[in-house]
Amino acid sequence: MTNYPNRFKPLPLGTPVPNSPHAVVVSLPTMTDVIGYEERRPDTMDVVRSGYPRFLQHPFVTQAMCELSNSLKLGARALFPVASLDVARRIADLCGVESGDVGIAQTDGWVLLHLPPADAALAARVRKIIQHTGVALGSRQAEDWLVARGLRDDMFPEETFDGDASAAVRRVLAHLLAPAAADDILLCRSGMNAFYAAFEAVRSLQCPRGRTHWLQLGWLYTDTTETLRKCLPRDEPLTLISNVFDKDAVEKFFADNGDRVAAVVTEVPTNPLIQTPDIEWLCALARRYGAILVLDPSTSGLVNVDLLRHSDVLVTSLTKYAAHAGDVMLGVLCVNPCSPVHEPLLAAARREISFAYERDISRLAVEIESMSAVAVRVNDNTARLAAWLAAHPAVRRVFWAGEASSAANYAAIARSPERFGCVISIELTIQPARFYDRIKRVKGPSFGTDFTIVSPFIYMAHYDLVTSAAGRKGLIACGIDPELMRISVGCEPFEEIRDAFASALA
């Protein structure tokens, strides 16, 4: 587990957590900083050099991109460093880029997609699709490229796995993904890339069968939702049922659409309301109608829930729980060997994913070995903190896996009764900004680390909605407080976590 001697002292704006150039968490200690980060204000971004990798391009990636661009004399063209040639072509196609405008420069292990500089709207669209699909060049791969060319002195010193790291990671995952074989487990660049690969694999199977209608069950993570919204063609409709407990609505959807249903997508539990649908019932319903069930347990972590047997394809972020030090971006896609579409779906997924980079896997292999031990402490702290928060007068409502509305549903898929995961969301009766500015914890993006993180999640994931009257109204209609605070509970002594919250809530 990570040791942060200054963890409980205020971390200045822009501090990477952990102290590594590959950290996925960056300190945003005040609500003013969060707003500056979301609006990309110069006074904030001059300090924030790195952040969650899919949302903020890493300095190593920027340096590699600029070096390659300068060597090719690309001038002012818009630049997008991505994983592969296939990815570059797919991104250009998804964004409707004219073939004559597409430029692709290949180098060792990655590709630079470059487009005309004048179309700012197109560049913004391409940047968003790269974010949603998780296919950007990663910091370790960029670092290696720079070192190989003498543009950096050496790689950042960190513990990596001595041996076959991919096999080591798969060994751990295989215990959590039974009865999958090693070949059913695909390591991807990110959890979102795992979802995007599953999404396209499902489409490749279902569209020829006339199955084009998708169901999103619950308010899901922003990039999952955006992938469905932006990557489904107009003739492949998407229905949202935001209430995961509304079985009548789900059954009516299937009855109305029958053999036109392609897939159902949900998270277990959902993010950020931590609600768990009846997964056994949902699986049986999807099977009855021939729909493919896509489940994402990123919020709870594979270490805490047993889900593969209920799904056709499972996708999740290994950045959470597995890479609990907070310095690796990776994901996994696994096809259930008992699914009736196992073989064609796995083959299609292999064609769609962007495979994880070797040094990222090597770093993950070190951390994943202690994932279970970390989870034991985190789960205990989560249950104790949820109970403490529920009794606090400054807290209006607590959302967590053990909350009464879906506790039974969660217990049905939990590996044991005490495995609640790390995520708690709270509604406050006091001024949220005051609480956020006062809390003496790490504050920034991500969750599933061995240290506690607090985040004004809706501001960070849905800033466009929080800052408009219509957006806030829509959030509230879906049961989401725009000022919701999300907590990722860590391994610190419970008393220290509790005392930090007691002070901030006073």
C-alpha positions in Angstrom: 0.0 0.0 0.0 1.1 3.5 -0.7 2.6 5.6 2.0 1.9 9.3 1.9 3.4 11.1 4.9 1.7 14.4 3.8 -1.6 12.9 2.8 -3.5 14.7 5.5 -2.0 18.1 4.9 -3.5 20.4 2.2 -2.0 19.4 -1.1 -1.3 22.4 -3.4 -3.2 22.8 -6.7 -1.7 20.5 -9.4 0.1 18.1 -7.0 0.1 14.6 -8.6 -1.0 11.8 -6.3 1.0 9.6 -5.9 4.3 11.5 -6.4 4.8 10.0 -9.9 4.7 11.5 -13.4 2.2 8.7 -14.2 -0.2 9.6 -11.4 -3.9 9.6 -12.5 -5.0 11.8 -9.6 -4.2 15.5 -9.4 -5.0 17.8 -6.5 -7.8 20.2 -7.0 -8.1 21.5 -3.4 -10.9 24.1 -3.7 -14.1 24.5 -5.7 -12.5 27.5 -7.4 -9.8 25.1 -8.6 -12.4 22.6 -9.8 -14.2 25.3 -11.8 -10.9 26.6 -13.2 -9.9 23.0 -14.2 -13.3 22.4 -15.9 -13.2 25.7 -17.7 -9.5 25.4 -18.5 -8.8 28.8 -17.1 -5.1 29.8 -17.7 -4.4 30.6 -14.0 -5.4 27.0 -13.1 -4.0 25.2 -16.1 -0.6 26.9 -15.7 -0.3 25.0 -12.5 -2.1 21.7 -13.4 0.4 20.0 -15.6 -1.2 16.5 -15.6 -4.5 15.0 -14.5 -6.8 12.0 -15.2 -5.2 10.9 -18.5 -8.3 10.6 -20.7 -9.3 14.2 -19.8 -6.0 16.0 -19.8 -3.1 15.2 -22.2 0.0 14.2 -20.3 3.2 16.4 -20.7 5.2 13.3 -22.0 2.5 12.8 -24.6 2.5 16.4 -25.6 6.3 16.4 -25.9 6.3 13.3 -28.1 3.5 14.7 -30.2 5.4 18.0 -30.8 8.7 16.3 -31.5 7.1 14.1 -34.2 5.1 17.0 -35.6 8.2 19.2 -35.8 10.3 16.4 -37.5 7.5 16.0 -40.1 7.0 19.8 -40.5 3.3 19.5 -39.9 3.0 23.2 -38.9 -0.2 24.3 -37.3 -2.3 21.2 -38.0 -4.4 19.8 -35.2 -2.6 16.9 -33.6 -4.0 13.7 -31.9 -1.6 11.0 -30.7 -3.4 7.7 -30.6 -2.7 4.0 -30.1 -2.6 2.6 -33.7 -3.3 3.1 -37.4 -6.7 1.3 -37.1 -7.7 3.6 -34.2 -6.7 6.8 -36.2 -8.9 5.7 -39.1 -11.8 4.7 -36.8 -11.7 8.1 -35.0 -11.6 10.0 -38.3 -14.6 8.0 -39.6 -16.6 8.4 -36.4 -16.1 12.2 -36.5 -16.9 12.5 -40.2 -13.5 13.8 -41.3 -13.2 14.2 -45.1 -10.7 11.7 -46.4 -8.6 14.4 -48.0 -8.2 16.1 -44.6 -7.0 13.0 -42.8 -3.2 12.8 -42.1 -1.7 9.8 -40.3 2.0 9.6 -39.3 3.2 6.3 -38.0 6.1 6.0 -35.6 7.4 3.2 -33.3 4.3 1.8 -31.5 1.9 4.7 -32.0 0.3 7.0 -34.5 -0.2 10.8 -34.9 -3.5 11.7 -36.5 -3.4 15.2 -37.9 -6.1 17.4 -39.3 -6.5 20.9 -40.8 -6.0 23.6 -38.2 -8.9 25.8 -39.2 -11.8 23.7 -38.0 -11.9 24.1 -34.2 -15.3 22.4 -33.9 -13.9 19.3 -35.7 -10.8 19.2 -33.5 -13.0 19.4 -30.4 -15.2 16.6 -31.7 -12.2 14.4 -32.4 -10.7 15.2 -28.9 -14.0 14.1 -27.2 -14.3 10.9 -29.2 -10.7 10.0 -28.2 -11.6 10.7 -24.6 -14.8 8.6 -24.7 -13.2 5.6 -26.4 -9.9 5.6 -24.4 -7.5 5.2 -27.3 -5.0 8.0 -26.6 -1.2 7.4 -26.3 -0.3 6.8 -22.7 2.4 8.4 -20.5 4.7 5.4 -20.1 4.6 4.7 -23.9 5.4 8.3 -24.6 8.1 8.3 -22.0 9.8 5.3 -23.6 9.6 6.8 -27.0 11.3 10.0 -25.8 14.0 8.1 -23.9 14.7 6.0 -26.9 15.4 9.1 -29.0 17.5 10.8 -26.3 14.8 13.4 -25.6 14.6 12.4 -22.0 17.4 11.1 -19.9 15.7 8.0 -18.4 12.5 6.5 -17.4 10.9 7.4 -14.0 12.2 4.8 -11.5 9.3 2.6 -10.2 8.8 -1.0 -9.2 7.8 -3.2 -12.0 7.1 -6.9 -12.4 10.1 -9.2 -13.0 8.7 -11.7 -15.5 5.7 -12.2 -17.6 3.5 -9.4 -16.3 0.6 -10.0 -18.6 0.4 -13.6 -17.4 0.7 -12.5 -13.8 -2.2 -10.0 -14.1 -4.3 -12.6 -15.9 -3.7 -15.2 -13.2 -5.1 -12.8 -10.6 -8.0 -11.8 -12.8 -8.8 -15.4 -13.7 -9.7 -16.1 -10.0 -12.2 -13.2 -10.2 -13.5 -14.0 -13.7 -14.3 -17.7 -13.4 -15.1 -19.7 -15.4 -13.3 -17.6 -18.1 -10.0 -18.9 -19.6 -7.0 -16.7 -20.0 -7.9 -16.2 -23.7 -11.2 -14.7 -22.7 -9.5 -11.9 -20.7 -8.4 -9.0 -22.8 -6.2 -6.2 -21.3 -7.1 -2.8 -22.8 -5.6 0.7 -22.6 -8.4 1.9 -20.3 -11.8 0.8 -18.9 -13.5 3.1 -21.5 -11.6 1.3 -24.3 -12.9 -2.0 -22.9 -16.4 -0.6 -23.1 -16.0 0.9 -26.5 -14.6 -2.4 -27.8 -17.5 -4.3 -26.3 -19.9 -1.8 -27.8 -18.5 -2.2 -31.3 -18.3 -6.0 -31.0 -21.9 -6.2 -30.0 -22.9 -4.0 -32.9 -21.0 -6.2 -35.3 -23.0 -9.3 -34.2 -26.4 -7.8 -33.6 -26.9 -5.3 -36.5 -26.9 -8.1 -39.2 -29.6 -9.8 -37.2 -31.8 -6.6 -37.3 -31.0 -6.0 -33.6 -30.3 -2.3 -33.4 -32.1 -0.9 -30.3 -30.0 -0.4 -27.1 -31.1 0.0 -23.5 -29.1 2.0 -21.0 -30.3 1.1 -17.5 -29.5 3.8 -14.9 -27.6 7.0 -14.9 -24.1 5.8 -15.9 -20.6 7.3 -16.1 -20.4 10.1 -18.5 -18.1 8.5 -21.1 -20.2 5.4 -21.3 -23.3 7.5 -21.9 -21.5 9.7 -24.5 -20.2 6.6 -26.4 -23.7 5.4 -26.7 -25.1 8.8 -27.7 -22.4 9.7 -30.2 -21.3 6.4 -31.7 -24.7 4.9 -32.4 -26.0 5.8 -35.9 -29.4 7.5 -36.1 -31.1 4.2 -37.2 -29.8 2.5 -34.0 -31.9 4.0 -31.2 -31.0 4.3 -27.6 -33.5 4.2 -24.7 -32.6 5.4 -21.2 -34.4 4.0 -18.2 -32.8 6.0 -15.4 -34.5 4.2 -12.5 -32.7 0.8 -12.2 -35.5 -0.5 -9.9 -38.3 0.1 -12.5 -38.8 -3.5 -13.6 -42.1 -2.7 -15.2 -40.5 -0.2 -17.5 -37.7 -2.6 -18.5 -40.1 -5.4 -19.2 -42.3 -3.1 -21.3 -39.2 -2.0 -23.2 -38.4 -5.7 -24.1 -42.1 -6.5 -24.9 -42.4 -3.5 -27.2 -39.1 -4.1 -29.0 -38.8 -7.9 -28.9 -36.2 -9.2 -31.3 -35.0 -5.7 -32.2 -33.1 -5.3 -28.9 -29.3 -5.4 -29.4 -28.0 -5.0 -25.9 -28.5 -3.8 -22.3 -25.8 -1.7 -20.7 -25.6 -1.0 -17.0 -23.1 -0.5 -14.1 -23.0 -2.5 -11.0 -23.5 -0.4 -9.0 -24.2 2.8 -10.9 -22.0 5.8 -10.7 -22.5 8.1 -8.8 -25.8 6.9 -7.1 -24.4 3.5 -6.2 -27.6 1.7 -7.1 -27.7 -2.0 -8.0 -30.4 -3.4 -10.2 -31.6 -7.0 -9.8 -28.9 -8.6 -12.0 -30.2 -12.2 -12.0 -33.6 -11.0 -13.2 -32.0 -8.7 -15.8 -29.8 -11.5 -17.1 -32.7 -13.9 -17.5 -34.8 -11.2 -19.3 -32.0 -10.4 -21.7 -31.4 -14.1 -22.4 -35.1 -14.7 -23.1 -35.1 -11.9 -25.7 -31.7 -12.7 -27.2 -30.2 -9.4 -26.1 -26.5 -9.1 -25.1 -26.0 -8.0 -21.5 -23.0 -5.7 -21.0 -22.1 -5.2 -17.3 -19.5 -2.8 -15.8 -18.5 -3.3 -12.2 -15.9 -0.5 -12.1 -17.6 1.2 -9.1 -17.5 -2.0 -6.9 -14.4 -3.7 -8.4 -14.0 -7.2 -9.5 -12.4 -8.0 -6.2 -15.8 -7.4 -4.5 -18.5 -8.7 -6.9 -19.0 -11.9 -9.0 -20.6 -10.7 -12.2 -19.2 -12.6 -15.2 -21.7 -15.4 -14.8 -24.6 -13.0 -15.2 -23.2 -11.2 -18.3 -22.4 -11.9 -21.9 -19.5 -9.5 -21.7 -18.0 -7.7 -18.7 -15.9 -4.5 -19.0 -14.2 -2.7 -16.2 -11.5 -0.2 -15.3 -8.4 -1.7 -13.7 -7.3 1.9 -12.8 -9.6 1.4 -9.9 -8.9 -1.2 -7.1 -6.3 -3.2 -9.1 -4.0 -0.2 -9.7 -4.8 1.1 -6.2 -1.6 3.3 -6.0 -3.3 5.6 -8.5 -0.6 5.5 -11.2 -1.8 3.1 -14.0 -4.5 3.5 -16.6 -5.8 0.1 -17.8 -9.0 -1.8 -18.4 -10.2 -5.4 -19.0 -12.8 -6.9 -21.3 -13.9 -10.5 -20.6 -16.5 -12.5 -22.6 -18.5 -15.1 -20.6 -17.5 -18.6 -22.0 -21.1 -19.7 -21.1 -22.7 -17.0 -23.3 -24.4 -18.2 -26.4 -22.4 -15.6 -28.4 -19.1 -16.3 -26.7 -16.9 -17.2 -29.7 -18.1 -14.6 -32.2 -18.3 -11.9 -29.6 -14.7 -12.6 -28.3 -13.4 -12.6 -31.9 -15.1 -9.3 -32.6 -13.8 -7.8 -29.3 -10.2 -8.8 -30.2 -10.5 -6.8 -33.4 -11.8 -3.7 -31.7 -9.7 -3.2 -28.5 -6.5 -1.2 -28.2 -4.2 -3.5 -26.3 -2.6 -2.3 -23.1 1.0 -1.1 -23.2 3.6 -3.6 -21.8 5.1 -1.2 -19.1 1.6 -0.3 -17.9 0.9 -4.0 -17.4 4.2 -4.5 -15.7 3.4 -1.7 -13.2 -0.1 -3.1 -12.7 1.3 -6.6 -12.0 3.1 -5.2 -8.9 0.0 -3.5 -7.5 -2.7 -6.1 -8.3 -1.0 -8.7 -6.0 -2.1 -6.7 -2.9 -5.5 -5.7 -4.3 -7.4 -8.2 -2.0 -5.6 -7.0 1.1 -6.3 -3.3 0.2 -10.0 -4.2 -0.4 -10.4 -5.7 3.1 -9.4 -2.4 4.7 -11.3 -0.3 2.3 -14.5 -2.2 2.6 -14.5 -2.0 6.3 -13.8 1.7 6.3 -16.6 2.2 3.8 -19.2 0.5 5.9 -18.1 2.4 9.0 -18.0 5.8 7.3 -21.4 5.3 5.6 -23.0 4.5 8.9 -21.3 7.6 10.5 -22.3 9.9 7.7 -25.9 8.7 7.8 -26.2 9.8 11.4 -24.6 13.2 10.8 -26.9 16.3 10.7 -25.0 17.9 7.9 -25.6 15.0 5.6 -29.1 14.7 4.0 -28.6 11.4 2.2 -25.9 8.7 1.8 -25.6 6.5 -1.3 -23.5 3.4 -1.0 -23.8 -0.3 -1.9 -25.3 -1.1 1.5 -28.1 1.5 1.2 -31.5 -0.1 1.8 -33.0 0.4 -1.7 -30.6 -1.9 -3.3 -28.7 -3.7 -0.5 -30.4 -7.0 -1.3 -29.6 -6.7 -5.0 -26.0 -5.9 -4.2 -25.7 -8.7 -1.7 -26.8 -11.2 -4.4 -23.7 -10.5 -6.5 -21.2 -9.6 -3.7 -18.4 -12.1 -3.0 -19.1 -11.9 0.7 -21.5 -9.7 2.9 -18.8 -7.2 3.9 -17.5 -6.4 0.4 -19.2 -3.0 -0.3 -16.5 -1.4 -2.4 -15.0 2.1 -1.8 -17.6 4.6 -3.2 -20.0 6.7 -1.1 -21.9 9.7 -2.5 -23.5 12.2 -0.2 -26.0 15.0 -0.3 -25.3 17.8 2.2 -27.5 20.2 4.2 -24.6 22.6 4.5 -22.8 24.6 1.7 -21.0 22.0 -0.4 -18.2 24.3 -1.4 -17.4 25.1 2.2 -17.3 21.4 3.0 -15.1 20.6 -0.1 -12.6 23.4 0.7 -12.3 22.3 4.3 -12.0 18.6 4.0 -8.4 17.4 4.7 -8.2 14.6 2.1 -6.9 14.2 -1.4 -9.3 16.1 -3.7 -9.5 15.4 -7.4 -10.6 12.8 -10.0 -10.7 9.0 -9.9 -11.5 6.5 -7.2 -10.5 3.0 -6.1 -7.2 4.0 -4.6 -5.7 3.0 -1.3 -6.0 6.7 -0.2 -9.2 8.5 0.3 -10.3 10.9 -2.4 -13.2 13.5 -2.3 -14.7 14.8 -5.5 -17.6 17.2 -6.5 -18.4 14.5 -9.0 -21.2 16.1 -11.0 -19.0 19.2 -11.5 -16.2 17.1 -12.8 -18.2 14.7 -14.9 -21.1 16.9 -16.1 -20.0 20.5 -15.8 -22.1 21.4 -18.8 -25.2 20.3 -17.0 -24.3 21.8 -13.6 -23.8 25.2 -15.2 -27.2 25.4 -17.0 -30.7 25.7 -15.6 -32.0 23.0 -17.9 -29.1 20.7 -17.1 -29.6 21.1 -13.3 -33.3 20.4 -13.8 -32.5 17.3 -15.8 -30.1 16.0 -13.1 -32.7 16.5 -10.4 -35.3 14.8 -12.4 -33.0 11.7 -12.5 -32.6 11.9 -8.7 -29.1 13.5 -8.8 -28.2 16.4 -6.7 -25.9 18.7 -8.8 -23.9 19.4 -5.6 -23.4 15.7 -4.9 -20.0 14.8 -3.3 -18.4 11.5 -4.1 -16.0 9.8 -1.7 -13.6 7.1 -2.5 -12.7 5.6 0.8 -9.1 4.5 1.4 -7.0 2.4 3.8 -6.1 5.1 6.3 -7.1 4.4 10.0 -10.8 4.9 10.2 -10.5 7.3 13.0 -8.4 9.6 10.9 -10.9 9.5 8.0 -13.8 10.1 10.4 -12.1 13.0 12.1 -11.4 14.7 8.8 -15.1 14.5 7.8 -16.2 15.6 11.3 -14.0 18.8 11.0 -15.2 19.6 7.4 -18.9 19.1 8.2 -18.8 21.1 11.4 
